[in-house]
Amino acid sequence: MKTLALAPLIMMCVSTNAQTVSDYDGNIYPVITIGNQKWMASNLRTTHFNDGSPITNAGYNNWYFDPLSEPRYCETIIPPNTSDTAVLGYWYNYPAAGDTRNICPLGWHVATDADWYQMVHYLDPNSDTSSISTLESAIAGGMLKDTLMWVSPNIGATNSTGFSAIAVSSINGSIMWPAGHVCCQGLNASFWCGGPAWYPGLICYDRSLDYMQANITRNTDNYSNGKSIRCVCDTLAVTSIEENNYQIKIQAFPNPANDRINITTEYKTLGKILIYNSVGIIVYTANSNDNNKLINVSHLTNGIYLVALPDLNKTFRIMIKH
């Protein structure tokens, strides 16, 4: 049986210099800091719990086969504006999200209702986190949305946090049983709130983003539907707000790029620059003591790449199109 050492993963989680974390399957996720929380900056795509137990791949053609209460996942349908399947993650039902075996890496957990509350309130101190409101913030959603992988107009999208939420929608309802119904790819994103293990009658919550709004909403949904998952570090990050200012303005142009791309930021030097391909392999690394860097990308194949600026705690995506 495959085993993972506990200490290295926990150290990676709590370290203020952590750049990535790996799941049981070996998938690599960039790590960002928002306030004093550490989040994965891409959707979960593991096929095992972190004790090695496999999760059933139901597939969307058979998504509603019984028993619906068992943990399951399926690959997402590729939304418009991307061919980069690795960053999309998988859809999971709530029994997978809430399973006590933990679907996230050791030292991490599925973002709970409280974790989302904390993050949204940090981004928007005027947010409404009352239990009677579905609209939490009119602006925080834009700070979380990726700027490329959404259908236009993608209102308010800045990805200023580096959260890089992608509009993979969700699998919910059914047109012809037992197949799952997938609607509106490119138009919205939906994430489970983890926490208690599933039991009949449990109220399950999610967080949703929309291409026509800059907001983020809190909703209830059926446990059997499939949504994306983001994981959060178990331990609070020991960092200052100034060091992790999510409002640092970064530009990358042209985007899409052909042979060169210029990355600039205001006031602060870029520091270390890492570019990952769709399977998490570093294809470019550099250090810059300036606030701009011209990078030759002519050798990279067409596709979506993740750019990480660990010294600024920022990630964003670029498209290479020759």
N, C-alpha and C positions, 0 to 999 in steps of 0.2 A: 504493500500500500504506500502511496506517496505521502510523505510527511513534510511539514514545514516547521522551521524553528521559530519559536514564539518571539524570542528577544529581538532578533533583527527587524522583524516587521513592526513591532511596537516602537522600536527606536526610530524607524523610518517614519512612523506615523507622527510621533511627538516632536521630532526634530524640526526646528524652524527652517532648516535648509533642505528639507525633504523635497524632492522633485517628482518622484513617481512612487507608486505602490503596485504590487502584483497580486493577482488572485490565485486561487488553487490551480487553475488551468494555465497559469503563466502569462495571462494577458496583462499588459502594462497600462497604467492609468496615470496621467499627469495629476499633480496635487496642487491645489490653490488654497490660500488662506483668505477668509472673509470674516472680518472682526477677529474673534479668538477661536474660530472654528476652522478645521481643515476639511476640505471637501475633495472628492474625486472630480476632475474637470471633464469627464466623459461618462457616458452611460455604461452600466455594468453589463458584461457579456459572458459571465461564467456559466458553466454547465454543471457545476458541483457546489455543494455546500463546503465550508472550509474544513470539515472533517473528512472530506473525500466522498461523501455520499452523493450519488448522481441525482440530477433533477430530470424529470421526465420531459422529453422534447415532444410536445403534443403536435406542433405544426399548426398553422392557422387553418388548414383544410379540415382538421379534426379537433379543433380547439375545444369544442363543447361536448366531447365524449365524456361520459361519467368514468370515474368519480371526479367531479369538479373541485372537490375539497382537497385533492392531493396537489402538492407543489408541482408546477409545470412552467415551461417557458416555450417560446418559439422565436425564430429569427424574424426581424422586422422586415416589412416590405419597404423597398428603397424609395424614399420620397423624391420629389423633383429637386433639381439643382445639385445632385451629388451622385457619384458612383462609388463613394468611399464607404463600403459596408462596415468596416471595422469600427468606425467611430459611432455607429448607430446604436450599438448595444442590442440587447434582446428585450422582448416583452415577457413579463412574469405576472402570474396571478398573485393575489394577496397571500394565500397559504405559503407560497415560496418566500415572499417578502417578510412574513412574520414568523417563519419557522425558527425554532429554538436552536437548530444546528448552525444558524447564521450563514447567510448567502454571501456576505461580504468577507474580505480578507481578515485574518486575525488582527485584533486591535482596531477594527472598524465595525460599523453597524449601519443598517439601512436608516437613512435620515428619517427621524420621527417627526410627528406633528410639532413637538417642542423645538426640534432642531430647525425646522422651516420657520417657525415663529421668530426664533432668535435671529436667523439670517435676514429675514425680510425686515425686521425692525431695525437691524443695524444699517441696512441700505436705505431705509425710509423711516426715520424716527416718528413720522406722523402716521405710520401704517395702522390699520384697524385689525387688531388680533382678537377681537371679541368673538365669542362662540356663535353669535347670531348673524355675523356678516360673512358672505362668501368672497367679497372683494377685500383683499388684504391691503393691497397697495396699487395705486394707479401708475406708478413709475418703476417699481423694482423689477417687474418682468422684463422690461427693456434692457436693464443692466445684466440680465441673465441670458438673453437670447443671442445665439450666434448670428453674425451679420450676413452669412452666405447661404446657409442651407434652409431657407424659408422662401415661401412664395411671396412675391411683392404684394403689398407695400411693406410688410414686416415693420409695422409702426413702432417707433421708439427704440429699436434694437441698436445697442451700442456694444454689448458684451464687455462692458467696462470692468466686470468682475473676473473675467476669464472663465466663467462657468460654462460657456459654450453650449447652451441648450439647443438641441436640434429638433426640428419639427417632424418627428417620426410618428406622431399621433398615438393611437392605442388600438387594441383589438377588443371590441366590445359589441354586445348584441349579436344577433345571427340572422342572416337572410335565409339560409337553407341549412337546417340542423344536419350535422353537427359542426359545420364550418363556422369559423369566426368571421365577423364583419369588420373590415378595416375601412375607415373613411377618412378623408381629408388629410392625406399625407402632405406635408409641406405647410399645413395651416395651423397646427397646434402641437403642443407637447404636454405630456401628462406623466406625473411621477407619484408612485406610491409613498405614503407615509408609513414607516414601519412602526414597530412597537410590540403590542401583544400578539401572541400566537393566535391563529384563526380558530374560532369556534362558531357554531351556528348562532346567528343573531348579532355577531360583532359588527359594529359600525366602522367601516373602512374609509379613511380619508386620503385625498390626493392633493397635489398642487398642479395647476394648469396654467399654460401660457398660450397666447393666441396671436396670429399674424396681424390682426386688425386692431390690437390693443397693446399698450405698453404695460398692462397690469399683470398681476398674479392673483389667482383665485384659489380658495380652499373649498373643496367639494367632497361629498360622499359618493361612493360608487359601489357596485356589486363586486364582491370578493373574487368572482370567477373571471372578471375581465383582465386583460393583460396590459401592463403599463411599464414604463421605464423605471429604473431604480438608480438612485445616487447614494453613495456611501459616505459616511462622516467618521472622522477619527474619534475613538473613544475618549481621548484626552484632549483637553483644551490646549490650543497652541499658546505658547508664551511669547507673544509678539506685541509690538506697539501699533497703534492705529496709524501713526505717521509712517512706519516702515512698510505698511501694507495698504497704503492709500489706494482704494479701488478707483479713484477718480483720476489717476495718472493717465494723461492722454497719449495714446500711441497710434501712429498711423503706419500703414503698410501699403505701398503703392508702386506700380499698378497692381490691382488685385481683381481679376486674375492676372497673373504675370506670365511672360513669355521666356525671356532670357535673364532678366535681372529684376530684383525687387528691392525697394528702399524702405528701411524701417527707421522711424524717427519717434522721439518722445520729447516732451517739453521739460526743460530744467534738469532732469536727472540723466546720468549716463546709462546706457543700455546694459552694460555688464555682460554676463554670460548669455550667449544665444544658442539655443538648441532647436533643431528642426527634426521632427519625427515623421516617418511615413505612416501609412494607414495600419500597419501591424506593430507599431510602437518601436521601430528600429530607428536609431539616430542616424540621419543621413547628412547632417551638417552641424558643426560646432565651431564657435568662435567667441572671442572676448572683445568688447569694445569699450574704450574709455571715453567715447564721445556719445552724443545724443542722437547720432544717426549712423546707419550702416547700410552700404550698398552691397547686396549679395548676388553672386552669380548662381542662378538656378537653371541654367541651360542644360545641365547634365541630368536633371531630375525628370522622371517620366510624368505624364499628365496625371492629375489627380488632386486630392485634397491633402494638405499637410498641416500638422500642428506645430506652431512656433511657440516655444517656451522661453520666457525671460525670467529665470528664477530669482535674480537679484531684485527684480521689481515685482515679483509674485504675480506675473501676468502670463496668460496664454491666449492665443487666438489662432484662427485658421487662415491659410492662404490657398489659393487655387493655382495650379500650374497648368497652362494650356498653351501648347506650342502650335 
